[in-house]
Amino acid sequence: MLAYSFLTILLTVGLASAAGLPVIDRAPASRALDGRELLRIGDLHAIQNHFQEAMPYYQRALAVFRSAGNRRGEATALGSMADLLERQGRYEEARLLLREVVTIWAAMADPLAHGRALLSVGRVAEASGQGEDAQRAYGQAEALFQQARDRVGRGEARIRLGRLQTGQDLVVEGRALLQAALADARERADRGQQILALSAIGDGYLRDGAGAAARPLFEEGLALAEAQQDLRAEAGLRVRLAALAGEGGRSADAMAMARRALALYQTLKDRGREAEAWALLGSLSFAEGNFLLAAEQHERALTLYRALRDQNKEAASLVNLALIYEAQGLRQDATDTQHKALLLLQSAR
């Protein structure tokens, strides 16, 4: 339903825009909108991140489907509402709606839809720090996708579960799942899942301090991301490779990778990741002994973190600046800046 809705929306918007006409989101006044039409309008707002505008249409669609006894439509509307809440970080509200969605799909014995709903449950649980609940949901989703013979869904469930396990000291189990997902994605020539699996396996090696094992995985993932023109994945992999190059003393490679990642995040208008790229550049410049440039780059990161109201990362930027001041012999500036960082961390608790 969602895939169909998005395609319809994009075609409608494209044709209207090409003709210079406004996009109409209302049916003729002679009839009421049905549930599917309300979902499509909600989707139109959702893909433009117009959350407040999208939710009422999803709620109206839900009411229409419920009054008609359309359980499939009801589950779809609830899932759309939960997705909207998840994107806003309102995880507890999303979790409550997803519980209803899972119940409906389980009763309808639709393993594919049931599996997709459980993936959403896992994402929300993981984002909320409920690792055990997330593992359970991903494991159940994998079994349902296996039942539905959906290799794409099974691959996503395996990658999510494997990545979670390797981050929770279940390294052997998690790496086995990720390797299985990678092999299947290669067989299906699914570049997107190959990138995700390679990144997750590489991250596991990084946590183990095995940067040499992680590097070729990141390089393979980067080549796939460039071929796929996946700017976000490319940026993330370049950040990882830049950090590895910096640790290996390959300063020029590290700087080039980090600058490219910064440009990509600026193109994507992702201020949080842009700030991380500035901080990485600052650390690389500091390692080279270029203190003035390092301070400027960490100041850029600090400004962005302040705008994002991320006090923990703002404090980390202040700590980095204090280290630069200390290296320059500016001890009072270093002490004052460290004090500011401490106050921020205390207020963030």
VMD Tcl script that draws the C-alpha trace (Angstrom):
set ca {
  {0.00 0.00 0.00}
  {2.70 2.51 0.99}
  {4.83 1.82 -2.07}
  {1.78 2.32 -4.30}
  {0.85 5.47 -2.43}
  {4.30 7.05 -2.74}
  {4.47 6.29 -6.47}
  {1.04 7.82 -7.03}
  {2.03 10.88 -5.03}
  {5.29 11.44 -6.86}
  {3.64 11.12 -10.27}
  {0.85 13.48 -9.24}
  {3.23 16.08 -7.84}
  {5.53 15.81 -10.84}
  {2.75 16.30 -13.40}
  {1.20 19.16 -11.51}
  {4.54 20.89 -11.02}
  {5.45 20.45 -14.69}
  {2.21 22.12 -15.70}
  {2.73 24.95 -13.22}
  {-0.44 24.00 -11.37}
  {-0.98 23.74 -7.62}
  {-1.12 20.25 -6.17}
  {-4.70 19.54 -5.07}
  {-5.09 17.35 -2.01}
  {-8.89 17.31 -1.90}
  {-11.44 15.22 -3.76}
  {-14.39 16.92 -5.44}
  {-16.85 18.33 -2.91}
  {-19.56 16.01 -4.24}
  {-18.17 12.99 -2.39}
  {-16.28 12.14 0.75}
  {-12.70 10.95 0.63}
  {-12.29 7.22 1.07}
  {-9.63 5.63 3.27}
  {-7.11 5.04 0.50}
  {-7.36 8.64 -0.69}
  {-6.87 9.93 2.84}
  {-3.77 7.72 3.19}
  {-2.35 9.08 -0.07}
  {-2.80 12.66 1.07}
  {-1.22 11.84 4.40}
  {1.71 10.23 2.59}
  {2.12 13.36 0.46}
  {2.56 15.46 3.58}
  {4.72 12.82 5.27}
  {7.32 12.63 2.50}
  {7.67 16.42 2.75}
  {8.16 16.10 6.55}
  {4.90 17.97 7.17}
  {4.14 15.90 10.25}
  {1.34 18.02 11.71}
  {-0.47 18.07 8.39}
  {-0.06 14.35 7.72}
  {-1.35 12.99 11.03}
  {-4.98 14.22 10.73}
  {-5.32 12.49 7.35}
  {-4.01 9.22 8.77}
  {-6.41 9.55 11.70}
  {-9.34 10.16 9.38}
  {-8.31 7.19 7.25}
  {-8.19 5.04 10.39}
  {-11.72 6.12 11.34}
  {-13.02 5.33 7.84}
  {-11.42 1.89 7.78}
  {-12.67 1.07 11.29}
  {-16.23 2.10 10.47}
  {-16.12 -0.15 7.41}
  {-14.58 -3.04 9.33}
  {-11.56 -2.99 7.02}
  {-8.86 -4.53 9.22}
  {-6.16 -4.38 6.55}
  {-6.77 -0.68 6.01}
  {-6.87 -0.13 9.77}
  {-3.46 -1.77 10.20}
  {-2.02 0.26 7.32}
  {-3.27 3.56 8.77}
  {-1.97 2.68 12.24}
  {1.40 1.75 10.75}
  {1.59 5.07 8.91}
  {0.81 6.93 12.12}
  {3.45 4.95 14.01}
  {6.05 5.69 11.32}
  {5.29 9.40 11.62}
  {5.72 9.27 15.39}
  {8.95 7.28 15.08}
  {10.42 9.88 12.73}
  {9.70 12.53 15.36}
  {11.38 10.51 18.11}
  {8.06 9.85 19.88}
  {8.93 6.21 20.42}
  {6.57 5.30 23.25}
  {3.54 6.56 21.30}
  {4.73 4.71 18.21}
  {5.23 1.52 20.22}
  {1.62 1.57 21.46}
  {0.27 1.89 17.94}
  {2.57 -0.81 16.61}
  {1.28 -3.21 19.24}
  {-2.16 -2.90 17.60}
  {-0.66 -3.29 14.13}
  {1.14 -6.51 15.09}
  {-2.04 -7.91 16.64}
  {-4.06 -7.24 13.49}
  {-1.54 -8.76 11.07}
  {-1.06 -11.80 13.31}
  {-4.83 -12.38 13.37}
  {-4.98 -12.06 9.58}
  {-2.15 -14.61 9.20}
  {-0.24 -12.33 6.80}
  {3.43 -13.20 7.48}
  {4.82 -10.53 5.15}
  {2.89 -7.63 6.66}
  {3.40 -9.09 10.14}
  {7.16 -9.23 9.56}
  {7.30 -5.64 8.36}
  {5.39 -4.50 11.44}
  {7.85 -6.36 13.67}
  {10.76 -4.61 11.95}
  {9.15 -1.33 12.97}
  {8.72 -2.63 16.52}
  {12.41 -3.54 16.58}
  {13.52 -0.13 15.29}
  {11.46 1.70 17.91}
  {12.67 -0.58 20.70}
  {16.29 -0.19 19.59}
  {15.97 3.60 19.45}
  {14.48 3.52 22.96}
  {17.42 1.53 24.32}
  {15.33 -1.64 24.75}
  {17.84 -4.02 23.21}
  {16.24 -7.29 24.29}
  {12.84 -6.28 22.92}
  {14.46 -5.21 19.66}
  {16.33 -8.53 19.32}
  {13.12 -10.45 19.93}
  {11.21 -8.44 17.32}
  {13.95 -8.78 14.68}
  {14.23 -12.51 15.30}
  {10.48 -12.99 14.92}
  {10.49 -10.84 11.79}
  {13.24 -12.96 10.23}
  {11.21 -16.13 10.81}
  {8.10 -14.57 9.25}
  {10.01 -13.37 6.19}
  {11.43 -16.86 5.84}
  {7.88 -18.20 5.92}
  {6.80 -15.64 3.31}
  {9.88 -16.43 1.19}
  {10.79 -12.74 1.18}
  {14.58 -12.66 0.94}
  {14.77 -8.88 1.02}
  {12.84 -8.65 4.28}
  {14.79 -11.55 5.76}
  {18.04 -9.80 4.82}
  {17.00 -6.58 6.52}
  {15.96 -8.44 9.67}
  {19.26 -10.33 9.75}
  {21.30 -7.16 9.31}
  {19.42 -5.31 12.04}
  {19.61 -8.25 14.43}
  {23.25 -9.00 13.64}
  {24.29 -5.38 14.05}
  {22.49 -5.20 17.38}
  {24.05 -8.43 18.64}
  {27.61 -7.44 17.73}
  {27.10 -4.22 19.68}
  {25.92 -6.18 22.73}
  {28.83 -8.59 23.05}
  {27.09 -11.37 21.10}
  {29.83 -11.03 18.52}
  {29.92 -14.60 17.19}
  {26.15 -14.84 16.72}
  {25.86 -11.36 15.26}
  {28.74 -11.73 12.84}
  {27.34 -15.04 11.57}
  {24.00 -13.39 10.81}
  {25.68 -10.47 9.08}
  {27.87 -12.75 6.97}
  {24.80 -14.77 5.94}
  {22.94 -11.57 5.04}
  {25.95 -10.33 3.05}
  {26.24 -13.59 1.09}
  {22.53 -13.52 0.23}
  {22.64 -9.84 -0.76}
  {25.58 -10.55 -3.07}
  {23.68 -13.42 -4.66}
  {20.71 -11.11 -5.26}
  {22.98 -8.23 -6.39}
  {21.33 -6.08 -3.73}
  {23.83 -3.24 -3.36}
  {21.91 -1.49 -0.60}
  {21.94 -4.48 1.72}
  {25.53 -5.28 0.83}
  {26.51 -1.78 1.98}
  {24.59 -2.17 5.24}
  {26.06 -5.60 5.97}
  {29.62 -4.58 5.12}
  {29.33 -1.49 7.31}
  {27.91 -3.47 10.23}
  {30.60 -6.16 10.03}
  {33.31 -3.49 9.76}
  {31.90 -1.62 12.76}
  {32.09 -4.84 14.76}
  {35.77 -5.20 13.91}
  {36.34 -1.57 14.91}
  {34.81 -2.21 18.32}
  {37.25 -5.12 18.68}
  {40.15 -2.80 17.81}
  {40.71 -4.63 14.51}
  {40.88 -1.65 12.16}
  {42.96 -3.58 9.61}
  {40.11 -6.09 9.21}
  {37.48 -3.35 8.99}
  {39.18 -1.24 6.33}
  {38.69 -3.50 3.26}
  {35.02 -3.96 4.20}
  {34.51 -0.20 4.35}
  {36.35 0.25 1.05}
  {34.15 -2.34 -0.65}
  {31.07 -0.66 0.82}
  {32.28 2.75 -0.38}
  {32.71 1.49 -3.95}
  {29.15 0.12 -3.87}
  {27.76 3.34 -2.37}
  {29.40 5.42 -5.11}
  {28.02 3.10 -7.79}
  {24.60 3.27 -6.14}
  {24.88 7.07 -5.77}
  {23.90 6.66 -2.12}
  {25.27 9.90 -0.70}
  {24.44 9.17 2.92}
  {26.07 5.75 2.90}
  {29.08 7.16 1.05}
  {29.50 9.90 3.65}
  {29.28 7.48 6.57}
  {31.85 5.14 5.06}
  {34.21 8.01 4.27}
  {34.05 9.15 7.90}
  {35.03 5.64 9.04}
  {37.87 5.42 6.51}
  {39.08 8.92 7.39}
  {39.35 7.96 11.06}
  {41.25 4.79 10.16}
  {43.59 6.69 7.86}
  {44.26 9.22 10.59}
  {45.09 6.47 13.08}
  {47.43 4.94 10.50}
  {49.33 8.18 10.01}
  {47.99 8.74 6.47}
  {47.06 12.36 7.10}
  {46.46 13.42 3.49}
  {44.09 10.49 2.83}
  {42.28 11.14 6.09}
  {41.76 14.83 5.31}
  {40.50 14.13 1.79}
  {38.02 11.53 3.04}
  {36.76 13.78 5.85}
  {36.35 16.83 3.57}
  {34.35 14.80 1.07}
  {32.14 13.47 3.89}
  {31.60 17.03 5.12}
  {30.55 18.20 1.65}
  {28.11 15.29 1.34}
  {26.47 15.99 4.69}
  {26.16 19.66 3.77}
  {24.47 18.62 0.52}
  {22.13 16.36 2.48}
  {21.45 19.22 4.94}
  {22.21 16.88 7.84}
  {23.50 19.30 10.47}
  {24.19 16.65 13.08}
  {26.43 14.64 10.78}
  {27.97 17.83 9.42}
  {28.99 18.72 12.97}
  {30.58 15.28 13.41}
  {32.54 15.79 10.19}
  {33.80 19.18 11.40}
  {34.85 17.59 14.70}
  {36.71 14.83 12.84}
  {38.52 17.40 10.72}
  {39.40 19.31 13.88}
  {40.91 16.20 15.46}
  {42.90 15.46 12.30}
  {44.21 19.03 12.18}
  {45.12 18.86 15.86}
  {47.08 15.64 15.25}
  {49.02 17.49 12.52}
  {49.84 20.31 14.95}
  {47.74 22.84 13.05}
  {46.13 24.29 16.18}
  {44.55 27.40 14.63}
  {42.75 25.37 11.96}
  {41.76 22.71 14.51}
  {40.22 25.37 16.76}
  {38.27 26.84 13.85}
  {36.91 23.42 12.87}
  {35.89 22.50 16.42}
  {34.22 25.92 16.74}
  {32.16 25.05 13.66}
  {31.12 21.78 15.27}
  {30.33 23.59 18.54}
  {28.08 26.10 16.77}
  {26.10 23.34 15.10}
  {25.72 21.30 18.29}
  {24.46 24.41 20.10}
  {21.90 25.00 17.37}
  {20.82 21.36 17.67}
  {20.70 21.66 21.48}
  {22.86 18.58 21.90}
  {24.52 19.41 25.21}
  {26.63 16.26 25.43}
  {28.26 16.85 22.06}
  {28.51 20.56 22.74}
  {30.48 19.65 25.87}
  {32.69 17.30 23.85}
  {33.51 20.16 21.46}
  {34.45 22.35 24.40}
  {36.75 19.62 25.71}
  {38.44 19.44 22.30}
  {38.91 23.21 22.30}
  {40.36 23.05 25.81}
  {42.94 20.52 24.60}
  {43.92 22.86 21.78}
  {44.29 25.81 24.18}
  {46.42 23.65 26.47}
  {48.66 22.66 23.57}
  {49.09 26.37 22.73}
  {50.05 27.15 26.31}
  {46.81 29.07 26.95}
  {46.20 27.49 30.32}
  {43.58 29.92 31.62}
  {41.53 29.58 28.43}
  {41.84 25.80 28.69}
  {40.67 25.82 32.33}
  {37.72 28.14 31.60}
  {36.64 26.03 28.64}
  {36.88 22.80 30.63}
  {34.71 24.38 33.31}
  {32.07 25.27 30.72}
  {32.09 21.69 29.47}
  {31.63 20.36 33.02}
  {28.68 22.67 33.66}
  {27.04 21.52 30.43}
  {27.44 17.86 31.30}
  {25.98 18.44 34.75}
  {22.95 20.25 33.34}
  {22.43 17.53 30.71}
  {21.91 14.84 33.39}
}
mol new
graphics top color blue
foreach p $ca { graphics top sphere $p radius 0.5 }
foreach p [lrange $ca 0 end-1] q [lrange $ca 1 end] { graphics top cylinder $p $q radius 0.2 }
display resetview
